[in-house]
Amino acid sequence: MSSPTAAQRDRAARLLHGQKRILEMIATGEPLSDILHAITALIETHSEGIFCSILLLDESGQRLYPAAAASLPEAYNQAIRGVQIGPDVGSCGTAAYLGQRVISPDLTTDPKWARYRELALTHGLRSCWSEPIRSRSGQVLGTFAIYSRQVAEPDAEQLRLIEIAGHLAGIALDRQRAAEELRRAKQAAEDASAAKDQFLAVLSHELRTPLTPVLATINLLQQRSDLPADLRPDLAMLHRNVQLQARLIDDLLDLTRIARGKLELQFELSDVHELLRAAVSTCRPDIDAGRLHLRYELSARRHQVWADAARLQQVFWNLLSNAVKFTPPGGSITLRSSTLRDQQQGEWIRIQVIDTGIGFEPQELPRLFGAFEQGQGSTPRRFGGIGLGLTIARTLTQLHGGRLWGESQGSNRGATFTVELPLHQQEAEATTKASARSSQSSAAESKPPQDAGQPPAADDKATGELNLLLVDDHADTAQVLARLLRSLGYHVTTASSVAEALSVAEAARTATPPKPFDLLVCDLGLPDGSGLDVVRQLKLKQPIKSIALSGFGMEDDVRRSLEAGFDQHLTKPVDLDVLDAVIRELRFGPQ
């Protein structure tokens, strides 16, 4: 056997380089059309006097369409476009039908070309060799063909070129199909995610909206000076349970956000002791109702952390709420803090919620942090809640770089839940004064000056001049909120749709004398559009402060509200004192 000549070695090197370049195009995800044209160009430059063509099957697998055939006459490509494959449909139609190579050395005598002979001869084509293009699984995807103007049989090198071209085209088509399947799967997942987001937003809105007029009515009744004293505790109880219902809705939505990685945290420098006291304030009515003794033992020298204050307070509220729930009347709850120093991890703060309640057996500990679980699973559920608090609290703690665990000596021997968080490294020394002051208090903590659920105290700043537009399509909510806001001295006009809101605002702005609205309180879900449309349109006509008040409370809802021009976004149900405070802050500045 003779050694290859220099010319042969050069041709082989160029062929190898061309294959490598095409494989790089496939690997880097270049357009399929560019890759298929590169394959035909490579074969054409490697063998003189030939024309290459790649035809691909349609989705039905029955018709062939040109994908790369730049050197063939365009009229010929158009004439064979969409050709039905079969046992006697030229070289390519037959190769695709049989799934095997078809060699037609003379088109003038080959019976498979009877229907296409005149077409081929018109364009000077005399021979055709076609190779099926297969996927990795063996499915026929199309054909690669070499045409010649001469009557000819392919030699060994040309047969090898056909095989190489068919193989490269198969790899490219496999990669393109995989990418398309991945794109479709990604799109389906994104569509499903968007559908879930929409469902959660609507669920939140529909669950929260009915609570708003209930809470507002409670606030309205609490303002009445002639309300019998024995009814005030009942209203406070109703108030607490409406808030509990809202909290349960929040827990369900938070669990879903956590599971889908959608929970967003807004970090800032936060005081752990202040957040603990805020959690106590929220739980105060239940603490008092259970005649529980609450003790502070806050001895941490440093207590500022980098955290989402609202979410960290939620952790403490969940732990304290559980302690209240599972501690019998007359029991005690202790809030304790201390500072830990670790040579590798630096300084941490430890927060403990210690109760004298029902406790739990050690084997129940793994279940406590599972969703929808409570301790003592073998007994009936004697306590309220849906078992999400600890699951959410632990996840939120971990998202803050901390850890949370629970301990108990057994049933009816109390429980201790511990949170450890890294301290903020740049905390100023001045913050230690507050911790020193709080560490002196180990006696029972005194009540806050005003119980939760009470109407806001009178303010010395007049509200009567504030012209307020309230937009809500929920009739009960609009009616009760309007009465409440009027009871505080605001001048309130209501509307129930985008069109009505814009019409009322325009009439007020162009009245004689003009009486434009100073502030907008607007729901988002309206029958003819969105509250976002209202605020955008109003701000084009006049400067106006605005509050989105809606059952839509997902992070995306809040973001869209602020981007549309709302100054604040409050989620239903909202306490009157909270709404009033936000209105005053927008009107008069921070109080």
ZAGU-759170 format. One record per residue (C-alpha): residue number from 1; x, y, z. Coordinates in pm, whole numbers, padded with zeros to 5 digits, always signed. Example, Ala and Ser with C-alpha at 12.3 -4.5 7.8 and 13.67 -1.06 7.14 Angstrom:
   resi        X        Y        Z
      1   +01230   -00450   +00780
      2   +01367   -00106   +00714
//
This chain:
   resi        X        Y        Z
      1   +00000   +00000   +00000
      2   +00144   +00333   -00107
      3   +00176   +00623   +00135
      4   -00062   +00918   +00092
      5   +00068   +01201   -00118
      6   +00123   +01549   +00015
      7   -00192   +01666   -00166
      8   -00395   +01387   -00010
      9   -00261   +01470   +00335
     10   -00348   +01834   +00279
     11   -00703   +01744   +00170
     12   -00747   +01521   +00474
     13   -00621   +01795   +00706
     14   -00859   +02047   +00551
     15   -01149   +01803   +00586
     16   -01062   +01739   +00949
     17   -01032   +02113   +01017
     18   -01369   +02172   +00851
     19   -01536   +01901   +01063
     20   -01385   +02051   +01376
     21   -01514   +02396   +01283
     22   -01866   +02259   +01227
     23   -01859   +02074   +01559
     24   -01756   +02400   +01728
     25   -02052   +02575   +01562
     26   -02283   +02304   +01697
     27   -02132   +02322   +02045
     28   -02161   +02701   +02064
     29   -02523   +02698   +01953
     30   -02488   +02882   +01623
     31   -02804   +02892   +01407
     32   -02895   +02557   +01251
     33   -02919   +02711   +00904
     34   -02559   +02836   +00926
     35   -02438   +02493   +01037
     36   -02617   +02305   +00757
     37   -02485   +02549   +00495
     38   -02134   +02502   +00639
     39   -02171   +02124   +00596
     40   -02271   +02152   +00229
     41   -01994   +02405   +00165
     42   -01732   +02178   +00326
     43   -01823   +01880   +00105
     44   -01847   +02091   -00210
     45   -01500   +02240   -00160
     46   -01357   +01895   -00094
     47   -01477   +01736   -00416
     48   -01485   +01924   -00747
     49   -01788   +01943   -00976
     50   -02057   +01849   -00724
     51   -02358   +02022   -00570
     52   -02476   +01937   -00218
     53   -02824   +01950   -00071
     54   -02975   +01894   +00273
     55   -03349   +01825   +00285
     56   -03536   +01796   +00616
     57   -03858   +01611   +00691
     58   -04152   +01807   +00823
     59   -04322   +01726   +01155
     60   -04539   +01462   +00988
     61   -04227   +01284   +00860
     62   -04381   +01263   +00513
     63   -04251   +01562   +00318
     64   -03904   +01698   +00247
     65   -03809   +02066   +00242
     66   -03477   +02223   +00135
     67   -03269   +02342   +00432
     68   -02929   +02401   +00269
     69   -02870   +02384   -00108
     70   -02710   +02713   -00203
     71   -02530   +02575   -00512
     72   -02832   +02410   -00671
     73   -03054   +02622   -00898
     74   -03323   +02797   -00693
     75   -03589   +02690   -00943
     76   -03496   +02326   -00880
     77   -03514   +02374   -00501
     78   -03857   +02533   -00528
     79   -03982   +02256   -00757
     80   -03895   +01976   -00510
     81   -04009   +02173   -00205
     82   -04252   +01967   +00003
     83   -04205   +01652   -00204
     84   -04386   +01345   -00064
     85   -04142   +01066   +00022
     86   -04197   +00723   -00125
     87   -04029   +00416   -00284
     88   -03980   +00582   -00624
     89   -03944   +00954   -00546
     90   -03597   +01030   -00678
     91   -03289   +00956   -00471
     92   -03375   +01172   -00165
     93   -03745   +01085   -00138
     94   -03659   +00716   -00168
     95   -03368   +00733   +00079
     96   -03590   +00906   +00338
     97   -03868   +00652   +00277
     98   -03646   +00341   +00292
     99   -03406   +00477   +00553
    100   -03103   +00372   +00350
    101   -02852   +00514   +00103
    102   -02972   +00549   -00255
    103   -02724   +00577   -00546
    104   -02855   +00695   -00882
    105   -02552   +00711   -01120
    106   -02763   +00800   -01426
    107   -03087   +00992   -01379
    108   -03184   +00935   -01744
    109   -03225   +00560   -01687
    110   -03310   +00530   -01315
    111   -03685   +00447   -01278
    112   -03696   +00622   -00940
    113   -03644   +00949   -01128
    114   -03917   +00897   -01386
    115   -04136   +01176   -01244
    116   -03843   +01416   -01191
    117   -03614   +01330   -01484
    118   -03712   +01625   -01700
    119   -03673   +01864   -01404
    120   -03324   +01733   -01327
    121   -03208   +01735   -01689
    122   -03341   +02088   -01738
    123   -03099   +02204   -01468
    124   -02810   +01992   -01595
    125   -02816   +01727   -01321
    126   -02718   +01373   -01433
    127   -02645   +01176   -01112
    128   -02746   +01187   -00743
    129   -02632   +01002   -00435
    130   -02842   +01044   -00120
    131   -02777   +00947   +00243
    132   -03043   +00947   +00521
    133   -02972   +01187   +00809
    134   -03049   +01009   +01134
    135   -03091   +01117   +01494
    136   -02896   +00948   +01771
    137   -03195   +00720   +01824
    138   -03201   +00619   +01458
    139   -03498   +00826   +01346
    140   -03471   +00959   +00990
    141   -03469   +01339   +00999
    142   -03390   +01417   +00637
    143   -03133   +01348   +00364
    144   -02794   +01468   +00249
    145   -02739   +01446   -00128
    146   -02458   +01500   -00377
    147   -02551   +01589   -00736
    148   -02319   +01584   -01036
    149   -02349   +01702   -01395
    150   -02181   +01380   -01504
    151   -02304   +01022   -01507
    152   -02099   +00876   -01225
    153   -02075   +00625   -00943
    154   -01931   +00760   -00613
    155   -01583   +00643   -00529
    156   -01477   +00538   -00180
    157   -01375   +00889   -00082
    158   -01706   +01037   -00197
    159   -01900   +00770   -00007
    160   -01700   +00865   +00301
    161   -01787   +01232   +00243
    162   -02157   +01142   +00226
    163   -02130   +00954   +00556
    164   -01943   +01242   +00723
    165   -02198   +01498   +00604
    166   -02494   +01286   +00715
    167   -02334   +01229   +01056
    168   -02256   +01599   +01111
    169   -02607   +01700   +01005
    170   -02753   +01441   +01245
    171   -02549   +01582   +01534
    172   -02660   +01937   +01449
    173   -03026   +01839   +01425
    174   -03009   +01641   +01750
    175   -02859   +01943   +01926
    176   -03121   +02174   +01776
    177   -03406   +01942   +01880
    178   -03265   +01911   +02232
    179   -03233   +02290   +02257
    180   -03589   +02332   +02131
    181   -03721   +02075   +02379
    182   -03532   +02253   +02656
    183   -03673   +02588   +02544
    184   -04024   +02449   +02539
    185   -03978   +02287   +02880
    186   -03840   +02614   +03018
    187   -04127   +02808   +02865
    188   -04377   +02561   +03007
    189   -04215   +02592   +03349
    190   -04218   +02972   +03324
    191   -04582   +02965   +03215
    192   -04667   +02734   +03504
    193   -04475   +02958   +03742
    194   -04655   +03265   +03611
    195   -04987   +03085   +03645
    196   -04902   +02993   +04004
    197   -04801   +03352   +04078
    198   -05128   +03474   +03932
    199   -05323   +03215   +04128
    200   -05149   +03310   +04453
    201   -05211   +03679   +04387
    202   -05580   +03618   +04321
    203   -05604   +03379   +04619
    204   -05448   +03640   +04845
    205   -05684   +03907   +04714
    206   -05996   +03694   +04747
    207   -05910   +03573   +05098
    208   -05807   +03912   +05230
    209   -06078   +04132   +05077
    210   -06370   +03999   +05290
    211   -06163   +04054   +05605
    212   -06126   +04426   +05535
    213   -06485   +04539   +05603
    214   -06495   +04313   +05911
    215   -06184   +04473   +06057
    216   -06301   +04819   +05955
    217   -06638   +04764   +06121
    218   -06464   +04656   +06440
    219   -06256   +04974   +06429
    220   -06573   +05177   +06371
    221   -06752   +05022   +06665
    222   -06451   +05071   +06891
    223   -06468   +05446   +06824
    224   -06819   +05476   +06962
    225   -06825   +05647   +07298
    226   -07161   +05487   +07383
    227   -07032   +05132   +07331
    228   -07109   +04923   +07645
    229   -06792   +04844   +07835
    230   -06867   +04471   +07838
    231   -06859   +04465   +07454
    232   -06508   +04606   +07420
    233   -06337   +04274   +07512
    234   -06558   +04099   +07256
    235   -06454   +04344   +06985
    236   -06090   +04302   +07084
    237   -06136   +03925   +07049
    238   -06287   +03970   +06702
    239   -06000   +04201   +06610
    240   -05740   +03944   +06718
    241   -05906   +03665   +06523
    242   -05931   +03868   +06203
    243   -05561   +03942   +06235
    244   -05496   +03573   +06301
    245   -05684   +03482   +05985
    246   -05472   +03729   +05790
    247   -05161   +03578   +05949
    248   -05265   +03229   +05838
    249   -05308   +03356   +05483
    250   -04962   +03512   +05502
    251   -04815   +03182   +05627
    252   -04964   +02985   +05340
    253   -04833   +03235   +05086
    254   -04492   +03254   +05256
    255   -04457   +02874   +05247
    256   -04530   +02877   +04876
    257   -04282   +03161   +04816
    258   -04015   +02971   +05011
    259   -04078   +02644   +04825
    260   -04041   +02822   +04490
    261   -03747   +03043   +04587
    262   -03958   +03356   +04544
    263   -03915   +03501   +04894
    264   -03730   +03831   +04873
    265   -03557   +03986   +05174
    266   -03476   +04356   +05221
    267   -03172   +04372   +05447
    268   -03089   +04664   +05673
    269   -02927   +04720   +06010
    270   -03184   +04594   +06265
    271   -03204   +04592   +06643
    272   -03296   +04244   +06771
    273   -03422   +04375   +07106
    274   -03654   +04624   +06936
    275   -03790   +04349   +06711
    276   -03853   +04127   +07014
    277   -04048   +04405   +07184
    278   -04248   +04464   +06867
    279   -04337   +04093   +06858
    280   -04444   +04114   +07222
    281   -04666   +04412   +07145
    282   -04843   +04211   +06875
    283   -04895   +03914   +07109
    284   -04985   +04126   +07414
    285   -05364   +04069   +07401
    286   -05317   +03690   +07399
    287   -05055   +03709   +07673
    288   -05294   +03905   +07891
    289   -05588   +03682   +07803
    290   -05390   +03377   +07915
    291   -05275   +03551   +08235
    292   -04918   +03464   +08137
    293   -04613   +03614   +08306
    294   -04367   +03758   +08055
    295   -04009   +03824   +08159
    296   -03729   +03998   +07972
    297   -03371   +03879   +08031
    298   -03204   +04067   +07749
    299   -02838   +04073   +07844
    300   -02676   +04067   +07499
    301   -02415   +04342   +07496
    302   -02453   +04389   +07121
    303   -02780   +04323   +06942
    304   -02775   +04472   +06594
    305   -02785   +04237   +06297
    306   -02805   +04270   +05918
    307   -03159   +04156   +05853
    308   -03497   +04207   +05694
    309   -03657   +04361   +06001
    310   -04014   +04260   +05912
    311   -03916   +03900   +05841
    312   -03700   +03867   +06150
    313   -03983   +04008   +06362
    314   -04200   +03742   +06198
    315   -03961   +03476   +06330
    316   -03985   +03611   +06684
    317   -04364   +03652   +06655
    318   -04400   +03288   +06547
    319   -04190   +03162   +06838
    320   -04364   +03385   +07091
    321   -04707   +03304   +06948
    322   -04635   +02932   +06985
    323   -04520   +02983   +07343
    324   -04842   +03168   +07422
    325   -05052   +02905   +07247
    326   -04895   +02605   +07421
    327   -04855   +02752   +07771
    328   -05149   +02698   +08012
    329   -05303   +02997   +08193
    330   -05085   +03130   +08470
    331   -04764   +03001   +08311
    332   -04459   +03205   +08224
    333   -04261   +03298   +07914
    334   -03906   +03429   +07922
    335   -03730   +03616   +07644
    336   -03355   +03586   +07685
    337   -03064   +03718   +07481
    338   -02689   +03672   +07513
    339   -02376   +03725   +07308
    340   -02164   +03439   +07175
    341   -01808   +03462   +07048
    342   -01664   +03216   +06799
    343   -01300   +03244   +06690
    344   -01386   +03143   +06334
    345   -01734   +03291   +06293
    346   -01705   +03604   +06504
    347   -01974   +03734   +06739
    348   -02331   +03601   +06735
    349   -02643   +03684   +06930
    350   -02853   +03409   +07087
    351   -03224   +03467   +07144
    352   -03428   +03216   +07345
    353   -03803   +03190   +07395
    354   -03856   +02978   +07705
    355   -04200   +02869   +07823
    356   -04351   +02652   +08095
    357   -04603   +02497   +07856
    358   -04688   +02149   +07737
    359   -04344   +02082   +07589
    360   -04280   +01781   +07366
    361   -04109   +01444   +07373
    362   -03760   +01435   +07217
    363   -03873   +01200   +06939
    364   -04128   +01461   +06827
    365   -03863   +01726   +06757
    366   -03805   +01639   +06386
    367   -04178   +01674   +06317
    368   -04207   +02017   +06475
    369   -04034   +02189   +06186
    370   -04232   +02007   +05917
    371   -04505   +02190   +05729
    372   -04857   +02142   +05865
    373   -04723   +01968   +06175
    374   -04778   +02022   +06545
    375   -04634   +01831   +06835
    376   -04809   +01530   +06987
    377   -04925   +01412   +06645
    378   -05098   +01107   +06791
    379   -05348   +01324   +06976
    380   -05626   +01541   +06830
    381   -05529   +01895   +06731
    382   -05628   +02093   +07038
    383   -05463   +02415   +06930
    384   -05528   +02660   +06652
    385   -05307   +02720   +06353
    386   -05207   +02508   +06056
    387   -04857   +02412   +06162
    388   -04653   +02640   +05936
    389   -04504   +02885   +06185
    390   -04192   +02689   +06279
    391   -04128   +02580   +05921
    392   -04131   +02940   +05804
    393   -03939   +03065   +06108
    394   -03654   +02818   +06055
    395   -03629   +02898   +05682
    396   -03630   +03273   +05746
    397   -03360   +03227   +06011
    398   -03146   +03028   +05767
    399   -03193   +03294   +05500
    400   -03042   +03537   +05753
    401   -02739   +03311   +05793
    402   -02861   +03190   +06132
    403   -02993   +02875   +06293
    404   -03304   +02779   +06491
    405   -03376   +02474   +06701
    406   -03602   +02359   +06983
    407   -03552   +02167   +07307
    408   -03777   +02014   +07573
    409   -03730   +01780   +07866
    410   -04055   +01608   +07781
    411   -04431   +01642   +07792
    412   -04560   +01917   +08027
    413   -04205   +02030   +08106
    414   -04191   +02340   +07890
    415   -03993   +02416   +07577
    416   -03706   +02637   +07469
    417   -03662   +02761   +07115
    418   -03328   +02919   +07029
    419   -03231   +03150   +06744
    420   -02868   +03235   +06676
    421   -02774   +03512   +06431
    422   -02440   +03666   +06329
    423   -02398   +04015   +06470
    424   -02334   +04304   +06236
    425   -01959   +04355   +06242
    426   -01967   +04736   +06212
    427   -02216   +04796   +06493
    428   -02134   +05115   +06677
    429   -02039   +05093   +07042
    430   -02320   +05334   +07122
    431   -02572   +05055   +07070
    432   -02447   +04881   +07383
    433   -02620   +05144   +07597
    434   -02961   +05011   +07500
    435   -02863   +04652   +07581
    436   -02722   +04757   +07918
    437   -03047   +04932   +07996
    438   -03259   +04632   +07888
    439   -03046   +04384   +08084
    440   -03148   +04552   +08411
    441   -03507   +04440   +08360
    442   -03578   +04087   +08482
    443   -03914   +04156   +08640
    444   -04247   +04106   +08462
    445   -04265   +04340   +08159
    446   -04527   +04612   +08180
    447   -04813   +04654   +07936
    448   -04786   +04893   +07640
    449   -04979   +05218   +07685
    450   -05245   +05120   +07431
    451   -05388   +04774   +07365
    452   -05380   +04636   +07010
    453   -05697   +04689   +06818
    454   -05790   +05020   +06976
    455   -05871   +05316   +06749
    456   -05595   +05569   +06690
    457   -05562   +05854   +06934
    458   -05667   +06202   +06825
    459   -05402   +06408   +06654
    460   -05360   +06780   +06695
    461   -05313   +06826   +06320
    462   -05636   +06894   +06135
    463   -05754   +06642   +05877
    464   -06071   +06810   +05756
    465   -05893   +06992   +05475
    466   -05770   +06665   +05326
    467   -05978   +06575   +05018
    468   -05950   +06199   +04975
    469   -06057   +05973   +04684
    470   -06131   +05613   +04789
    471   -06154   +05362   +04502
    472   -06273   +05006   +04575
    473   -06516   +04782   +04390
    474   -06594   +04579   +04703
    475   -06905   +04763   +04822
    476   -06880   +04660   +05189
    477   -06516   +04763   +05208
    478   -06575   +05098   +05038
    479   -06875   +05180   +05259
    480   -06712   +05097   +05592
    481   -06373   +05248   +05509
    482   -06539   +05569   +05394
    483   -06731   +05593   +05722
    484   -06413   +05530   +05920
    485   -06209   +05787   +05733
    486   -06489   +06044   +05761
    487   -06501   +05975   +06136
    488   -06138   +06084   +06147
    489   -06228   +06413   +05979
    490   -06130   +06340   +05619
    491   -06348   +06451   +05330
    492   -06403   +06124   +05137
    493   -06539   +06061   +04788
    494   -06579   +05702   +04668
    495   -06557   +05536   +04327
    496   -06583   +05171   +04224
    497   -06405   +05154   +03888
    498   -06123   +05305   +03688
    499   -06361   +05505   +03471
    500   -06560   +05638   +03767
    501   -06243   +05729   +03959
    502   -06098   +05924   +03666
    503   -06432   +06095   +03599
    504   -06477   +06198   +03963
    505   -06118   +06323   +03982
    506   -06154   +06525   +03663
    507   -06479   +06680   +03785
    508   -06317   +06780   +04114
    509   -06012   +06924   +03938
    510   -06213   +07134   +03693
    511   -06484   +07246   +03937
    512   -06539   +07614   +04017
    513   -06357   +07667   +04243
    514   -06127   +07366   +04179
    515   -06129   +07100   +04452
    516   -05864   +06851   +04340
    517   -05807   +06543   +04553
    518   -05509   +06554   +04787
    519   -05473   +06182   +04830
    520   -05579   +05859   +04656
    521   -05653   +05532   +04839
    522   -05709   +05274   +04568
    523   -05767   +04901   +04531
    524   -05574   +04728   +04252
    525   -05829   +04479   +04121
    526   -06105   +04684   +03960
    527   -06376   +04565   +03717
    528   -06258   +04771   +03419
    529   -05885   +04772   +03477
    530   -05638   +04818   +03758
    531   -05564   +05069   +04029
    532   -05230   +05106   +03850
    533   -05421   +05267   +03562
    534   -05589   +05506   +03804
    535   -05270   +05633   +03965
    536   -05088   +05667   +03631
    537   -05369   +05870   +03477
    538   -05422   +06091   +03781
    539   -05053   +06174   +03812
    540   -05051   +06290   +03452
    541   -05310   +06554   +03542
    542   -05202   +06662   +03890
    543   -04960   +06588   +04174
    544   -05132   +06355   +04419
    545   -05018   +06134   +04706
    546   -05140   +05778   +04672
    547   -05181   +05454   +04866
    548   -05247   +05115   +04707
    549   -05481   +04928   +04942
    550   -05531   +04580   +04808
    551   -05560   +04210   +04878
    552   -05286   +04165   +04618
    553   -04982   +04150   +04846
    554   -04715   +03946   +04667
    555   -04370   +04103   +04619
    556   -04440   +04158   +04249
    557   -04768   +04334   +04337
    558   -04589   +04575   +04570
    559   -04315   +04638   +04313
    560   -04567   +04709   +04037
    561   -04758   +04948   +04263
    562   -04451   +05153   +04344
    563   -04335   +05151   +03981
    564   -04678   +05276   +03868
    565   -04652   +05575   +04101
    566   -04811   +05474   +04433
    567   -04629   +05614   +04733
    568   -04726   +05324   +04961
    569   -04871   +04974   +04925
    570   -05081   +04841   +05213
    571   -05215   +04487   +05210
    572   -05569   +04412   +05322
    573   -05695   +04378   +05585
    574   -05544   +04693   +05729
    575   -05602   +04845   +06072
    576   -05747   +05194   +06076
    577   -05460   +05324   +06286
    578   -05210   +05194   +06030
    579   -05398   +05349   +05739
    580   -05443   +05677   +05924
    581   -05073   +05688   +06015
    582   -04970   +05635   +05652
    583   -05213   +05902   +05530
    584   -05079   +06151   +05785
    585   -04719   +06070   +05699
    586   -04783   +06125   +05329
    587   -04971   +06448   +05399
    588   -04771   +06599   +05684
    589   -04442   +06407   +05681
    590   -04309   +06161   +05945
    591   -04483   +06202   +06282
//
